[in-house]
Each structure stands twice: as C-alpha cells, then as structure tokens.
Amino acid sequence: MTAAAAKLETDGVPAELALEAAALLESYGLLDIVELVELADREKEPREPFEVAQLYYAMSEHLGISVALTAVSGLERGDRWHSLARLALRDDLYGSLRAVTLDALREAAPGTPVDGAIAQWERANASRLLRARPALDQILGDDRLDLATLSVVSRQLRGLAR
C-alpha cells in the first residue's frame, strides 16, 4: 500500500489523497478479516483481529494473490462480459485467500507468529503445494497476465484450500 501511494505521489497526486487511494484496494480485504475473526470465534479458537489481518495479508503476498488481484484490475475493460469475468475472477481470488487463511489459522495456535503459521500451513498442505507452486511461480513471474493465465492462477489457488 505504501509503495502504491508513493507511486501515486510521484505521478503528482497529493500525499494524503495518494495514501487514501492506495488504501482502498487493501481495505476490501478487511471484510474477509472480520469474517475470519468471527469464524475463529465460532470454532472456539478466538483470534485477535490484528493477528488475522497479519496472516491474511502475508498469505496474499506469499502465494502471489496480491499480484494476481492487481493484474485483474489491469485486464481489458471491454464490454459487460469482460466486466463480469473480472468480477468473477476477483471474487474467486478473494475466496481462495479467505479459505487458505482459515486453513492456516486452524493449523497454528493463537499467537503463532505469521512466518510460523505459514510454515505450519505449508507442511500440512505439502502435497497440494508441490503440485501448485511450480505453476503459480511460473505464471506469477510473467508480467503479461491475461484472463487465461489469471484463470489458471485462480484454479491453482482454489486447489490449495481445503
């Protein structure tokens, strides 16, 4: 978010407005975080919202979901169908992020540092990651992400969630 705000500032946007604009995309995930906190409470493993938020955003970075979401925003605007495809893809990516974060919360005890929680989640999902990671790395290393490649990314991420 800070990097996006800095870029906006270099493009001439006033600092306060740049930070607010950069925060808008990131703040959408707060709805997922609230839901994850509620789910953890229902499962009798209460979590602090800040702990859940840290893990949520760390999983997004770790799996390249943040890169994929940014790429979705850059897809062709076109007609109504293009808009619906972008919307569906974005929804799938956020759904996968929510699901893998919930899995990671279930794997790690409350208070586990983010790196430890991700490592525990990776150990518990080693076989899924073994299949998905090469495709994710290859696709997310490409700067020409189109609807087809992002659909594959979405499918790989969906396969990581239990």
VMD Tcl script that builds the backbone (N, CA, C; Angstrom):
set m [mol new atoms 486]
animate dup $m
set s [atomselect $m all]
$s set {name element resname resid chain x y z} {
  {N N MET 1 A 0.823 -1.170 0.000}
  {CA C MET 1 A 0.000 0.000 0.000}
  {C C MET 1 A 0.877 1.246 0.000}
  {N N THR 2 A 1.945 1.201 0.786}
  {CA C THR 2 A 2.850 2.345 0.855}
  {C C THR 2 A 3.524 2.585 -0.490}
  {N N ALA 3 A 3.913 1.503 -1.146}
  {CA C ALA 3 A 4.556 1.630 -2.461}
  {C C ALA 3 A 3.579 2.210 -3.486}
  {N N ALA 4 A 2.333 1.761 -3.446}
  {CA C ALA 4 A 1.329 2.282 -4.382}
  {C C ALA 4 A 1.087 3.764 -4.123}
  {N N ALA 5 A 1.042 4.157 -2.852}
  {CA C ALA 5 A 0.849 5.570 -2.510}
  {C C ALA 5 A 2.036 6.400 -2.990}
  {N N ALA 6 A 3.245 5.872 -2.823}
  {CA C ALA 6 A 4.439 6.593 -3.273}
  {C C ALA 6 A 4.425 6.793 -4.783}
  {N N LYS 7 A 3.985 5.772 -5.520}
  {CA C LYS 7 A 3.906 5.903 -6.974}
  {C C LYS 7 A 2.896 6.968 -7.369}
  {N N LEU 8 A 1.768 6.967 -6.699}
  {CA C LEU 8 A 0.765 7.994 -6.983}
  {C C LEU 8 A 1.319 9.393 -6.705}
  {N N GLU 9 A 2.085 9.510 -5.631}
  {CA C GLU 9 A 2.681 10.810 -5.307}
  {C C GLU 9 A 3.657 11.259 -6.390}
  {N N THR 10 A 4.459 10.318 -6.902}
  {CA C THR 10 A 5.402 10.691 -7.968}
  {C C THR 10 A 4.667 11.079 -9.242}
  {N N ASP 11 A 3.425 10.605 -9.382}
  {CA C ASP 11 A 2.602 10.981 -10.533}
  {C C ASP 11 A 1.873 12.300 -10.303}
  {N N GLY 12 A 2.107 12.925 -9.130}
  {CA C GLY 12 A 1.545 14.235 -8.867}
  {C C GLY 12 A 0.324 14.276 -7.967}
  {N N VAL 13 A -0.066 13.141 -7.410}
  {CA C VAL 13 A -1.218 13.112 -6.517}
  {C C VAL 13 A -0.767 13.592 -5.131}
  {N N PRO 14 A -1.531 14.468 -4.492}
  {CA C PRO 14 A -1.167 14.921 -3.145}
  {C C PRO 14 A -1.035 13.731 -2.176}
  {N N ALA 15 A -0.110 13.828 -1.232}
  {CA C ALA 15 A 0.243 12.720 -0.343}
  {C C ALA 15 A -0.964 12.110 0.369}
  {N N GLU 16 A -1.818 12.937 0.949}
  {CA C GLU 16 A -2.957 12.425 1.705}
  {C C GLU 16 A -3.927 11.661 0.798}
  {N N LEU 17 A -4.192 12.203 -0.370}
  {CA C LEU 17 A -5.084 11.546 -1.328}
  {C C LEU 17 A -4.456 10.266 -1.874}
  {N N ALA 18 A -3.151 10.298 -2.105}
  {CA C ALA 18 A -2.444 9.109 -2.603}
  {C C ALA 18 A -2.553 7.963 -1.612}
  {N N LEU 19 A -2.371 8.261 -0.335}
  {CA C LEU 19 A -2.467 7.223 0.693}
  {C C LEU 19 A -3.890 6.680 0.796}
  {N N GLU 20 A -4.872 7.573 0.732}
  {CA C GLU 20 A -6.268 7.141 0.793}
  {C C GLU 20 A -6.631 6.258 -0.402}
  {N N ALA 21 A -6.192 6.648 -1.590}
  {CA C ALA 21 A -6.484 5.865 -2.794}
  {C C ALA 21 A -5.806 4.499 -2.734}
  {N N ALA 22 A -4.569 4.462 -2.277}
  {CA C ALA 22 A -3.845 3.194 -2.188}
  {C C ALA 22 A -4.473 2.272 -1.143}
  {N N ALA 23 A -5.054 2.848 -0.110}
  {CA C ALA 23 A -5.659 2.048 0.953}
  {C C ALA 23 A -6.980 1.423 0.532}
  {N N LEU 24 A -7.637 1.986 -0.466}
  {CA C LEU 24 A -8.961 1.480 -0.857}
  {C C LEU 24 A -8.924 0.014 -1.265}
  {N N LEU 25 A -7.975 -0.361 -2.115}
  {CA C LEU 25 A -7.904 -1.752 -2.557}
  {C C LEU 25 A -7.606 -2.685 -1.386}
  {N N GLU 26 A -6.684 -2.282 -0.537}
  {CA C GLU 26 A -6.321 -3.124 0.607}
  {C C GLU 26 A -7.447 -3.226 1.625}
  {N N SER 27 A -8.253 -2.181 1.752}
  {CA C SER 27 A -9.305 -2.191 2.767}
  {C C SER 27 A -10.440 -3.155 2.423}
  {N N TYR 28 A -10.578 -3.538 1.167}
  {CA C TYR 28 A -11.608 -4.503 0.790}
  {C C TYR 28 A -11.421 -5.812 1.555}
  {N N GLY 29 A -10.181 -6.202 1.758}
  {CA C GLY 29 A -9.883 -7.438 2.479}
  {C C GLY 29 A -10.307 -7.409 3.939}
  {N N LEU 30 A -10.549 -6.223 4.485}
  {CA C LEU 30 A -10.963 -6.144 5.884}
  {C C LEU 30 A -12.297 -6.852 6.119}
  {N N LEU 31 A -13.153 -6.889 5.094}
  {CA C LEU 31 A -14.413 -7.635 5.226}
  {C C LEU 31 A -14.134 -9.125 5.436}
  {N N ASP 32 A -13.162 -9.648 4.691}
  {CA C ASP 32 A -12.769 -11.052 4.864}
  {C C ASP 32 A -12.180 -11.274 6.253}
  {N N ILE 33 A -11.394 -10.329 6.711}
  {CA C ILE 33 A -10.745 -10.465 8.017}
  {C C ILE 33 A -11.787 -10.505 9.123}
  {N N VAL 34 A -12.791 -9.658 9.046}
  {CA C VAL 34 A -13.877 -9.679 10.037}
  {C C VAL 34 A -14.564 -11.047 10.018}
  {N N GLU 35 A -14.821 -11.560 8.821}
  {CA C GLU 35 A -15.455 -12.883 8.716}
  {C C GLU 35 A -14.569 -13.975 9.319}
  {N N LEU 36 A -13.264 -13.906 9.063}
  {CA C LEU 36 A -12.341 -14.910 9.601}
  {C C LEU 36 A -12.266 -14.843 11.124}
  {N N VAL 37 A -12.298 -13.652 11.676}
  {CA C VAL 37 A -12.303 -13.495 13.133}
  {C C VAL 37 A -13.570 -14.136 13.709}
  {N N GLU 38 A -14.710 -13.900 13.076}
  {CA C GLU 38 A -15.968 -14.491 13.531}
  {C C GLU 38 A -15.944 -16.015 13.425}
  {N N LEU 39 A -15.396 -16.539 12.327}
  {CA C LEU 39 A -15.294 -17.997 12.168}
  {C C LEU 39 A -14.392 -18.605 13.236}
  {N N ALA 40 A -13.285 -17.949 13.532}
  {CA C ALA 40 A -12.379 -18.447 14.575}
  {C C ALA 40 A -13.098 -18.469 15.927}
  {N N ASP 41 A -13.881 -17.438 16.209}
  {CA C ASP 41 A -14.658 -17.408 17.460}
  {C C ASP 41 A -15.640 -18.568 17.517}
  {N N ARG 42 A -16.348 -18.820 16.404}
  {CA C ARG 42 A -17.324 -19.921 16.369}
  {C C ARG 42 A -16.665 -21.280 16.546}
  {N N GLU 43 A -15.418 -21.390 16.084}
  {CA C GLU 43 A -14.692 -22.660 16.200}
  {C C GLU 43 A -13.964 -22.776 17.540}
  {N N LYS 44 A -14.250 -21.862 18.450}
  {CA C LYS 44 A -13.667 -21.868 19.802}
  {C C LYS 44 A -12.158 -21.676 19.797}
  {N N GLU 45 A -11.646 -20.959 18.799}
  {CA C GLU 45 A -10.224 -20.595 18.719}
  {C C GLU 45 A -10.140 -19.098 18.475}
  {N N PRO 46 A -10.611 -18.278 19.434}
  {CA C PRO 46 A -10.670 -16.835 19.194}
  {C C PRO 46 A -9.305 -16.262 18.807}
  {N N ARG 47 A -9.335 -15.331 17.876}
  {CA C ARG 47 A -8.119 -14.660 17.393}
  {C C ARG 47 A -8.322 -13.160 17.456}
  {N N GLU 48 A -7.238 -12.479 17.700}
  {CA C GLU 48 A -7.247 -11.023 17.654}
  {C C GLU 48 A -7.357 -10.594 16.193}
  {N N PRO 49 A -8.153 -9.581 15.894}
  {CA C PRO 49 A -8.266 -9.117 14.508}
  {C C PRO 49 A -6.921 -8.766 13.875}
  {N N PHE 50 A -6.025 -8.176 14.637}
  {CA C PHE 50 A -4.721 -7.808 14.078}
  {C C PHE 50 A -3.929 -9.052 13.672}
  {N N GLU 51 A -4.013 -10.117 14.482}
  {CA C GLU 51 A -3.329 -11.373 14.159}
  {C C GLU 51 A -3.874 -11.955 12.851}
  {N N VAL 52 A -5.196 -11.943 12.706}
  {CA C VAL 52 A -5.830 -12.460 11.494}
  {C C VAL 52 A -5.444 -11.605 10.290}
  {N N ALA 53 A -5.452 -10.295 10.462}
  {CA C ALA 53 A -5.094 -9.383 9.362}
  {C C ALA 53 A -3.650 -9.611 8.914}
  {N N GLN 54 A -2.751 -9.764 9.870}
  {CA C GLN 54 A -1.353 -10.010 9.505}
  {C C GLN 54 A -1.222 -11.285 8.683}
  {N N LEU 55 A -1.886 -12.345 9.107}
  {CA C LEU 55 A -1.798 -13.614 8.396}
  {C C LEU 55 A -2.463 -13.516 7.027}
  {N N TYR 56 A -3.601 -12.868 6.953}
  {CA C TYR 56 A -4.334 -12.709 5.694}
  {C C TYR 56 A -3.465 -12.016 4.646}
  {N N TYR 57 A -2.896 -10.887 4.994}
  {CA C TYR 57 A -2.081 -10.142 4.030}
  {C C TYR 57 A -0.759 -10.851 3.743}
  {N N ALA 58 A -0.213 -11.551 4.732}
  {CA C ALA 58 A 1.017 -12.317 4.497}
  {C C ALA 58 A 0.758 -13.483 3.541}
  {N N MET 59 A -0.382 -14.165 3.704}
  {CA C MET 59 A -0.731 -15.257 2.783}
  {C C MET 59 A -0.941 -14.711 1.371}
  {N N SER 60 A -1.542 -13.552 1.267}
  {CA C SER 60 A -1.759 -12.929 -0.039}
  {C C SER 60 A -0.425 -12.675 -0.738}
  {N N GLU 61 A 0.532 -12.153 -0.005}
  {CA C GLU 61 A 1.861 -11.905 -0.583}
  {C C GLU 61 A 2.580 -13.216 -0.867}
  {N N HIS 62 A 2.522 -14.135 0.086}
  {CA C HIS 62 A 3.253 -15.405 -0.018}
  {C C HIS 62 A 2.813 -16.227 -1.236}
  {N N LEU 63 A 1.530 -16.222 -1.519}
  {CA C LEU 63 A 1.002 -17.026 -2.623}
  {C C LEU 63 A 0.858 -16.246 -3.929}
  {N N GLY 64 A 1.163 -14.957 -3.901}
  {CA C GLY 64 A 1.067 -14.155 -5.118}
  {C C GLY 64 A -0.342 -13.682 -5.430}
  {N N ILE 65 A -1.235 -13.793 -4.466}
  {CA C ILE 65 A -2.615 -13.382 -4.704}
  {C C ILE 65 A -2.684 -11.876 -4.921}
  {N N SER 66 A -1.875 -11.131 -4.200}
  {CA C SER 66 A -1.882 -9.675 -4.377}
  {C C SER 66 A -1.459 -9.299 -5.791}
  {N N VAL 67 A -0.496 -10.020 -6.355}
  {CA C VAL 67 A -0.062 -9.780 -7.733}
  {C C VAL 67 A -1.202 -10.096 -8.701}
  {N N ALA 68 A -1.878 -11.216 -8.456}
  {CA C ALA 68 A -2.985 -11.612 -9.330}
  {C C ALA 68 A -4.130 -10.595 -9.265}
  {N N LEU 69 A -4.445 -10.114 -8.070}
  {CA C LEU 69 A -5.523 -9.123 -7.932}
  {C C LEU 69 A -5.187 -7.829 -8.660}
  {N N THR 70 A -3.944 -7.421 -8.573}
  {CA C THR 70 A -3.520 -6.216 -9.289}
  {C C THR 70 A -3.628 -6.438 -10.793}
  {N N ALA 71 A -3.252 -7.621 -11.250}
  {CA C ALA 71 A -3.334 -7.936 -12.679}
  {C C ALA 71 A -4.782 -7.958 -13.159}
  {N N VAL 72 A -5.696 -8.430 -12.324}
  {CA C VAL 72 A -7.113 -8.444 -12.700}
  {C C VAL 72 A -7.588 -7.020 -12.977}
  {N N SER 73 A -7.134 -6.088 -12.165}
  {CA C SER 73 A -7.527 -4.684 -12.362}
  {C C SER 73 A -7.033 -4.144 -13.699}
  {N N GLY 74 A -5.962 -4.714 -14.231}
  {CA C GLY 74 A -5.408 -4.254 -15.494}
  {C C GLY 74 A -5.958 -4.959 -16.719}
  {N N LEU 75 A -6.878 -5.903 -16.523}
  {CA C LEU 75 A -7.448 -6.620 -17.670}
  {C C LEU 75 A -8.292 -5.688 -18.527}
  {N N GLU 76 A -8.488 -6.113 -19.774}
  {CA C GLU 76 A -9.287 -5.353 -20.741}
  {C C GLU 76 A -10.653 -5.011 -20.146}
  {N N ARG 77 A -11.054 -3.775 -20.354}
  {CA C ARG 77 A -12.355 -3.315 -19.842}
  {C C ARG 77 A -13.475 -3.812 -20.742}
  {N N GLY 78 A -13.342 -3.642 -22.021}
  {CA C GLY 78 A -14.278 -4.184 -22.997}
  {C C GLY 78 A -15.743 -3.972 -22.664}
  {N N ASP 79 A -16.512 -5.023 -22.831}
  {CA C ASP 79 A -17.958 -4.957 -22.661}
  {C C ASP 79 A -18.385 -5.534 -21.305}
  {N N ARG 80 A -19.664 -5.755 -21.201}
  {CA C ARG 80 A -20.248 -6.292 -19.971}
  {C C ARG 80 A -19.624 -7.628 -19.580}
  {N N TRP 81 A -19.338 -8.484 -20.561}
  {CA C TRP 81 A -18.786 -9.809 -20.290}
  {C C TRP 81 A -17.380 -9.723 -19.724}
  {N N HIS 82 A -16.603 -8.780 -20.207}
  {CA C HIS 82 A -15.264 -8.569 -19.644}
  {C C HIS 82 A -15.376 -8.142 -18.181}
  {N N SER 83 A -16.320 -7.265 -17.905}
  {CA C SER 83 A -16.528 -6.803 -16.530}
  {C C SER 83 A -16.949 -7.951 -15.623}
  {N N LEU 84 A -17.859 -8.788 -16.117}
  {CA C LEU 84 A -18.314 -9.934 -15.328}
  {C C LEU 84 A -17.182 -10.936 -15.106}
  {N N ALA 85 A -16.354 -11.140 -16.110}
  {CA C ALA 85 A -15.215 -12.055 -15.969}
  {C C ALA 85 A -14.234 -11.537 -14.926}
  {N N ARG 86 A -13.943 -10.230 -14.963}
  {CA C ARG 86 A -13.037 -9.644 -13.966}
  {C C ARG 86 A -13.626 -9.779 -12.563}
  {N N LEU 87 A -14.927 -9.516 -12.450}
  {CA C LEU 87 A -15.598 -9.612 -11.164}
  {C C LEU 87 A -15.532 -11.045 -10.618}
  {N N ALA 88 A -15.813 -12.014 -11.470}
  {CA C ALA 88 A -15.781 -13.422 -11.049}
  {C C ALA 88 A -14.372 -13.844 -10.646}
  {N N LEU 89 A -13.402 -13.427 -11.414}
  {CA C LEU 89 A -12.015 -13.774 -11.115}
  {C C LEU 89 A -11.572 -13.163 -9.797}
  {N N ARG 90 A -11.893 -11.905 -9.593}
  {CA C ARG 90 A -11.541 -11.228 -8.341}
  {C C ARG 90 A -12.217 -11.916 -7.157}
  {N N ASP 91 A -13.483 -12.281 -7.332}
  {CA C ASP 91 A -14.223 -12.961 -6.267}
  {C C ASP 91 A -13.586 -14.314 -5.948}
  {N N ASP 92 A -13.200 -15.056 -6.980}
  {CA C ASP 92 A -12.528 -16.349 -6.770}
  {C C ASP 92 A -11.211 -16.181 -6.022}
  {N N LEU 93 A -10.433 -15.170 -6.387}
  {CA C LEU 93 A -9.141 -14.939 -5.738}
  {C C LEU 93 A -9.328 -14.592 -4.261}
  {N N TYR 94 A -10.274 -13.702 -3.983}
  {CA C TYR 94 A -10.543 -13.366 -2.581}
  {C C TYR 94 A -11.093 -14.570 -1.817}
  {N N GLY 95 A -11.927 -15.371 -2.457}
  {CA C GLY 95 A -12.444 -16.577 -1.807}
  {C C GLY 95 A -11.344 -17.561 -1.473}
  {N N SER 96 A -10.406 -17.725 -2.390}
  {CA C SER 96 A -9.265 -18.622 -2.134}
  {C C SER 96 A -8.400 -18.087 -1.006}
  {N N LEU 97 A -8.164 -16.787 -1.006}
  {CA C LEU 97 A -7.356 -16.187 0.061}
  {C C LEU 97 A -8.036 -16.376 1.415}
  {N N ARG 98 A -9.339 -16.174 1.460}
  {CA C ARG 98 A -10.095 -16.390 2.699}
  {C C ARG 98 A -9.947 -17.842 3.162}
  {N N ALA 99 A -10.091 -18.777 2.230}
  {CA C ALA 99 A -10.044 -20.202 2.577}
  {C C ALA 99 A -8.662 -20.641 3.048}
  {N N VAL 100 A -7.609 -20.216 2.363}
  {CA C VAL 100 A -6.266 -20.636 2.793}
  {C C VAL 100 A -5.881 -19.961 4.105}
  {N N THR 101 A -6.351 -18.754 4.324}
  {CA C THR 101 A -6.073 -18.096 5.603}
  {C C THR 101 A -6.780 -18.829 6.736}
  {N N LEU 102 A -8.015 -19.241 6.506}
  {CA C LEU 102 A -8.736 -20.012 7.518}
  {C C LEU 102 A -8.016 -21.333 7.794}
  {N N ASP 103 A -7.540 -21.996 6.738}
  {CA C ASP 103 A -6.761 -23.229 6.927}
  {C C ASP 103 A -5.529 -22.964 7.792}
  {N N ALA 104 A -4.835 -21.878 7.492}
  {CA C ALA 104 A -3.622 -21.542 8.252}
  {C C ALA 104 A -3.958 -21.225 9.705}
  {N N LEU 105 A -5.080 -20.562 9.939}
  {CA C LEU 105 A -5.496 -20.287 11.317}
  {C C LEU 105 A -5.788 -21.585 12.063}
  {N N ARG 106 A -6.372 -22.543 11.382}
  {CA C ARG 106 A -6.680 -23.838 12.012}
  {C C ARG 106 A -5.417 -24.630 12.323}
  {N N GLU 107 A -4.371 -24.455 11.514}
  {CA C GLU 107 A -3.126 -25.198 11.701}
  {C C GLU 107 A -2.288 -24.658 12.847}
  {N N ALA 108 A -2.351 -23.360 13.073}
  {CA C ALA 108 A -1.472 -22.720 14.053}
  {C C ALA 108 A -2.251 -22.293 15.288}
  {N N ALA 109 A -1.630 -22.413 16.420}
  {CA C ALA 109 A -2.254 -21.975 17.677}
  {C C ALA 109 A -2.327 -20.452 17.711}
  {N N PRO 110 A -3.307 -19.919 18.430}
  {CA C PRO 110 A -3.381 -18.461 18.567}
  {C C PRO 110 A -2.046 -17.897 19.071}
  {N N GLY 111 A -1.669 -16.771 18.494}
  {CA C GLY 111 A -0.422 -16.123 18.896}
  {C C GLY 111 A 0.808 -16.595 18.145}
  {N N THR 112 A 0.656 -17.603 17.263}
  {CA C THR 112 A 1.790 -18.073 16.473}
  {C C THR 112 A 2.219 -16.953 15.526}
  {N N PRO 113 A 3.529 -16.660 15.469}
  {CA C PRO 113 A 3.983 -15.634 14.525}
  {C C PRO 113 A 3.588 -16.002 13.088}
  {N N VAL 114 A 3.413 -14.987 12.253}
  {CA C VAL 114 A 2.953 -15.183 10.880}
  {C C VAL 114 A 3.823 -16.180 10.129}
  {N N ASP 115 A 5.131 -16.023 10.201}
  {CA C ASP 115 A 6.024 -16.949 9.477}
  {C C ASP 115 A 5.831 -18.386 9.941}
  {N N GLY 116 A 5.642 -18.571 11.238}
  {CA C GLY 116 A 5.403 -19.909 11.773}
  {C C GLY 116 A 4.073 -20.477 11.319}
  {N N ALA 117 A 3.042 -19.643 11.290}
  {CA C ALA 117 A 1.722 -20.100 10.846}
  {C C ALA 117 A 1.753 -20.508 9.378}
  {N N ILE 118 A 2.449 -19.732 8.553}
  {CA C ILE 118 A 2.560 -20.077 7.131}
  {C C ILE 118 A 3.350 -21.371 6.968}
  {N N ALA 119 A 4.426 -21.520 7.726}
  {CA C ALA 119 A 5.237 -22.746 7.639}
  {C C ALA 119 A 4.422 -23.973 8.055}
  {N N GLN 120 A 3.621 -23.840 9.118}
  {CA C GLN 120 A 2.782 -24.961 9.548}
  {C C GLN 120 A 1.743 -25.289 8.481}
  {N N TRP 121 A 1.154 -24.256 7.890}
  {CA C TRP 121 A 0.172 -24.473 6.829}
  {C C TRP 121 A 0.825 -25.167 5.633}
  {N N GLU 122 A 2.037 -24.736 5.279}
  {CA C GLU 122 A 2.732 -25.362 4.151}
  {C C GLU 122 A 3.031 -26.828 4.427}
  {N N ARG 123 A 3.450 -27.154 5.650}
  {CA C ARG 123 A 3.720 -28.555 5.986}
  {C C ARG 123 A 2.440 -29.388 5.879}
  {N N ALA 124 A 1.334 -28.845 6.345}
  {CA C ALA 124 A 0.060 -29.577 6.312}
  {C C ALA 124 A -0.483 -29.728 4.888}
  {N N ASN 125 A -0.040 -28.881 3.990}
  {CA C ASN 125 A -0.538 -28.889 2.609}
  {C C ASN 125 A 0.583 -29.142 1.606}
  {N N ALA 126 A 1.599 -29.855 2.032}
  {CA C ALA 126 A 2.791 -30.057 1.205}
  {C C ALA 126 A 2.471 -30.674 -0.150}
  {N N SER 127 A 1.598 -31.662 -0.189}
  {CA C SER 127 A 1.310 -32.323 -1.468}
  {C C SER 127 A 0.578 -31.379 -2.419}
  {N N ARG 128 A -0.366 -30.617 -1.901}
  {CA C ARG 128 A -1.073 -29.644 -2.748}
  {C C ARG 128 A -0.114 -28.573 -3.265}
  {N N LEU 129 A 0.745 -28.098 -2.370}
  {CA C LEU 129 A 1.705 -27.059 -2.761}
  {C C LEU 129 A 2.705 -27.580 -3.781}
  {N N LEU 130 A 3.080 -28.840 -3.652}
  {CA C LEU 130 A 4.020 -29.437 -4.593}
  {C C LEU 130 A 3.478 -29.373 -6.012}
  {N N ARG 131 A 2.184 -29.607 -6.160}
  {CA C ARG 131 A 1.562 -29.535 -7.480}
  {C C ARG 131 A 1.329 -28.095 -7.935}
  {N N ALA 132 A 0.937 -27.232 -7.021}
  {CA C ALA 132 A 0.528 -25.876 -7.394}
  {C C ALA 132 A 1.687 -24.889 -7.521}
  {N N ARG 133 A 2.694 -25.015 -6.679}
  {CA C ARG 133 A 3.741 -23.996 -6.608}
  {C C ARG 133 A 4.460 -23.754 -7.933}
  {N N PRO 134 A 4.872 -24.782 -8.672}
  {CA C PRO 134 A 5.566 -24.503 -9.945}
  {C C PRO 134 A 4.715 -23.682 -10.918}
  {N N ALA 135 A 3.446 -24.017 -11.011}
  {CA C ALA 135 A 2.563 -23.273 -11.917}
  {C C ALA 135 A 2.379 -21.843 -11.429}
  {N N LEU 136 A 2.172 -21.682 -10.129}
  {CA C LEU 136 A 1.999 -20.333 -9.577}
  {C C LEU 136 A 3.250 -19.490 -9.797}
  {N N ASP 137 A 4.413 -20.070 -9.515}
  {CA C ASP 137 A 5.664 -19.326 -9.693}
  {C C ASP 137 A 5.873 -18.916 -11.146}
  {N N GLN 138 A 5.618 -19.840 -12.067}
  {CA C GLN 138 A 5.815 -19.553 -13.480}
  {C C GLN 138 A 4.831 -18.493 -13.974}
  {N N ILE 139 A 3.589 -18.665 -13.628}
  {CA C ILE 139 A 2.561 -17.737 -14.094}
  {C C ILE 139 A 2.724 -16.369 -13.454}
  {N N LEU 140 A 2.974 -16.338 -12.155}
  {CA C LEU 140 A 3.074 -15.057 -11.460}
  {C C LEU 140 A 4.400 -14.363 -11.729}
  {N N GLY 141 A 5.352 -15.072 -12.323}
  {CA C GLY 141 A 6.607 -14.442 -12.729}
  {C C GLY 141 A 6.485 -13.765 -14.079}
  {N N ASP 142 A 5.355 -13.945 -14.720}
  {CA C ASP 142 A 5.098 -13.386 -16.050}
  {C C ASP 142 A 4.434 -12.030 -15.905}
  {N N ASP 143 A 4.932 -11.035 -16.600}
  {CA C ASP 143 A 4.331 -9.703 -16.488}
  {C C ASP 143 A 3.218 -9.480 -17.511}
  {N N ARG 144 A 2.868 -10.500 -18.269}
  {CA C ARG 144 A 1.803 -10.405 -19.267}
  {C C ARG 144 A 0.618 -11.269 -18.844}
  {N N LEU 145 A 0.066 -10.975 -17.715}
  {CA C LEU 145 A -1.032 -11.787 -17.212}
  {C C LEU 145 A -2.347 -11.368 -17.869}
  {N N ASP 146 A -2.950 -12.325 -18.573}
  {CA C ASP 146 A -4.229 -12.062 -19.222}
  {C C ASP 146 A -5.305 -12.904 -18.538}
  {N N LEU 147 A -6.507 -12.856 -19.081}
  {CA C LEU 147 A -7.620 -13.573 -18.470}
  {C C LEU 147 A -7.344 -15.077 -18.374}
  {N N ALA 148 A -6.754 -15.647 -19.407}
  {CA C ALA 148 A -6.486 -17.093 -19.403}
  {C C ALA 148 A -5.491 -17.470 -18.306}
  {N N THR 149 A -4.375 -16.742 -18.220}
  {CA C THR 149 A -3.373 -17.091 -17.208}
  {C C THR 149 A -3.900 -16.837 -15.800}
  {N N LEU 150 A -4.648 -15.768 -15.633}
  {CA C LEU 150 A -5.204 -15.489 -14.304}
  {C C LEU 150 A -6.257 -16.520 -13.914}
  {N N SER 151 A -6.956 -17.073 -14.877}
  {CA C SER 151 A -7.914 -18.142 -14.586}
  {C C SER 151 A -7.188 -19.381 -14.090}
  {N N VAL 152 A -6.029 -19.678 -14.670}
  {CA C VAL 152 A -5.221 -20.811 -14.213}
  {C C VAL 152 A -4.712 -20.553 -12.795}
  {N N VAL 153 A -4.243 -19.336 -12.540}
  {CA C VAL 153 A -3.792 -18.967 -11.199}
  {C C VAL 153 A -4.924 -19.177 -10.203}
  {N N SER 154 A -6.099 -18.698 -10.551}
  {CA C SER 154 A -7.248 -18.829 -9.666}
  {C C SER 154 A -7.543 -20.294 -9.371}
  {N N ARG 155 A -7.492 -21.116 -10.397}
  {CA C ARG 155 A -7.753 -22.561 -10.223}
  {C C ARG 155 A -6.715 -23.206 -9.315}
  {N N GLN 156 A -5.453 -22.852 -9.501}
  {CA C GLN 156 A -4.387 -23.404 -8.658}
  {C C GLN 156 A -4.593 -22.994 -7.196}
  {N N LEU 157 A -4.964 -21.749 -6.990}
  {CA C LEU 157 A -5.184 -21.267 -5.624}
  {C C LEU 157 A -6.398 -21.925 -4.994}
  {N N ARG 158 A -7.446 -22.108 -5.769}
  {CA C ARG 158 A -8.648 -22.767 -5.270}
  {C C ARG 158 A -8.318 -24.198 -4.825}
  {N N GLY 159 A -7.400 -24.843 -5.531}
  {CA C GLY 159 A -6.994 -26.195 -5.182}
  {C C GLY 159 A -6.191 -26.282 -3.887}
  {N N LEU 160 A -5.674 -25.152 -3.423}
  {CA C LEU 160 A -4.903 -25.156 -2.171}
  {C C LEU 160 A -5.798 -25.115 -0.934}
  {N N ALA 161 A -7.015 -24.680 -1.101}
  {CA C ALA 161 A -7.926 -24.554 0.029}
  {C C ALA 161 A -8.614 -25.883 0.296}
  {N N ARG 162 A -8.766 -26.215 1.547}
  {CA C ARG 162 A -9.446 -27.468 1.902}
  {C C ARG 162 A -10.929 -27.302 1.949}
}
mol reanalyze $m
mol bondsrecalc $m
mol representation Tube
mol addrep $m
